[in-house]
Amino acid sequence: MSLTQHRIYLASQSPRRRELLKQIGVNFGSLLLRSDSGRLPDVDETPHPDETPEIYVQRVCREKAAAGWKIMQQRNLPPFPVLAADTTVTLDGQIIGKPHDREAAAAILRQLSGREHQVLTAVAVAREAQCELRLSITRVTFAELSEERIHRYLLTGESLDKAGAYGIQGHAGTFIRRIEGSYSGVVGLPLCETAELLELFGYPVT
């Protein structure tokens, strides 16, 4: 049976994750709409004391999947599996979140300039009491970035809604000197791990 004869829910507002699921032919519906009063309950994305980046990103991902399943039940929707993901960037073992303004984005890009950092993306699929998770870890090395180059990138507007203040699939693709791991994981949804999880829930990906 092809995957298009199945269906899942995506507990994410990320257009990048939607595009990646479409890329592999997954039939999905989005649970989250900004204008919807029944949107996903807030998940606390504040790191806990002494929580490592690996533990942090997996915890947040599991909580997003569980919250998505709860919303599905509240809406009385057909009980299809719920997929959630969370991405964080780390440098020297420290979590680098999404910048709240251009100044913060510039500061993050200066930190990443000429150095290797890690992109951690957790993906989880939940159905009833079952929740399975995979973690993708990718090493990314930036070229040296001049102040002028950082300024030009900030003008694109790409940095403000992304962990690490950049989107590899956009203009910042020119920053990447080397990548070791999953390109799609850096975008926001590691497709190999996603396919493995869907297989576990009886949703084969070709």
N, C-alpha and C positions, 0 to 999 in steps of 0.2 A: 504494500500500500504506500503511495507517495505521500510526502509530507504535506502537500497541498490539501489532502483529504483530512488532515488533522488541524488543530488550532491550539494556540497558546495565548496567554496575555503577557504583555510587556509592561512591567511596573517601572516605567521610566519616561521622562519627557524628552530625552536626548534624541534629536534628529539623527545623530550619527549612529546610534544603536538601531534605530528603525531602518536606516539604509543598509546596515550590515546584515540584519535579519532578512531584508528583501533580497540582498545579494545571494544568500544561500537558499532562497525559495521558501522561507518559513511563513506560514499563514498565521498571522497574529493580529490581535486587537490591542489597542493601548488603553490602559486603565486610567491614565492620568491626563486630565485636561485642566489647565490653569483656571478656566472659568467655571469649573465644576465644583459645587459646594461639597460634593461627596468625594473629593480627591483623596489621595493617599495621606493617611495621618503622618504628621511630622515624625521623622526618625532623627534621634539625637546623633549628630555627626561630630560631636565634641570628643576628641580622644580622651580615654580614661587615663588616670595617672599610671605611669610605667607600662602603658600598652604599646607594644611594638607596632610598626606600620603594618606588618603582615596580619597580626591579630586584629588590628583596628579595621582594616578594609574588609576582612571576612565577617566581622561582627556587623558592620553597617550593612553589608550586602544581605546577610541573613535576615536582618530586621526589615529591610526593604521588601524582601520576598514575602515575609510573614505579613507585613502590613498590606501588601498587594492582595494576598489571599483573603485577608479580612475585608477589604473593600469589595472584592468580588462577591463575597458572601452577603455583605450588606446590600448590594445592588441586586441580589438574587439572579446573578448571571450563571450560565452553564458552567459547571466546575471543571474548567480546563486548567492545566498547569500554569503557574505564574513564574515568569522569568524576571530576575532583577540583576543588576550589576552595579559595581562601585569601583571607581578608579582613584588612586592617589599617587602622587609623585613624592619620592623621597630623595634626599641628598644628605650624605653623611649620617644616615639613620634617622633623620628628622623629616616629619611629614610637611610637605609643602602643599597648601590647599589652593583654593580658587581665589584670585585677587579680587578685592572689593572695589578697586578703582585703578586708574592707569598708573598712578605712582607705585602702588603695590605690585602691579604687573611688571613694571620696569625693574623694580628691586629684585623680583624673582628671576627675571631673565638675566640680570647681571650675575646672580648667583650661579645660574646654570651655564653661563658662557664659558666655553672651552673645557668643560668638565663632563664627567660621566655621572648620570643619575639613574635611578630606577623608577620604572612605572609599574605599579601593582594594580591589576584589575581582577577583582573577584566576580564570579558569575554564579548565580544560584537558581535552582528551579524548585518550586514548592508545590505540593499537592496534598491537601489535608495535613496530616501530621508529618509527612515526609518532606525533608528538605535536603537536597544534595548540592554540594558546592565544589567549585574548582578555583584555583588561584593561578594566575599568569603573572610571571615576573620578567620584565624586559629591561635590558640595559641600553641606555641611549646616551650617546656622546654628542655634545654640541660643538660646533665650530666656535671660534672666538667671535663675539658680537660687539661691534662698535656701538657707541651711543647713538650715532645716526641711524644705524640699522635697527636698533631697538625702537627708536622713535618712529621710524617708518612702519614697523610692524604694529605698533600700538594704534596707528592711524587706521589699520584695517578693521579694528574692533573685534578681532578673533580671540583676544586674550582673556576677556572678562568672565567668560562662563566655563573656563576650562582649568582643570587641575594642572598646576605647573605653569599656567599663564600662556600656554601655546597649544595649537592644534596641528598635529603632524600631517594631517590630510590637507592642510591649507598652505598659506604662505610660509609657515614655519617649517615646511618640509625642506626648505633650503638651509635650515640651521643644522640639519642632521648629518654629522660626519660618519657615524657608525651606529648600527642598531643590532643587538643580539637578543633575539627572542621573537615575540609576536607583534607584527605591525598592527594587526587588527586589535590586539590588546591595548596598544598605545592609543588607538583611536577611541576605544571605550568598550569593546566587546570581543574577547578572544574567540575566534570562530572555531578553532579546533576543540577547545574546552567546552564551548557551547554545544557543539555537535555531540560530544561525548555525553553531556548531561541529557540532551533531548533523547538520545538513544536509550538511556536508562529509563526514561518515562514512555518508551514505546513510540517515539517520534523520530524515525530514521531520517538522516540527512544524506542525500546522494553526494 
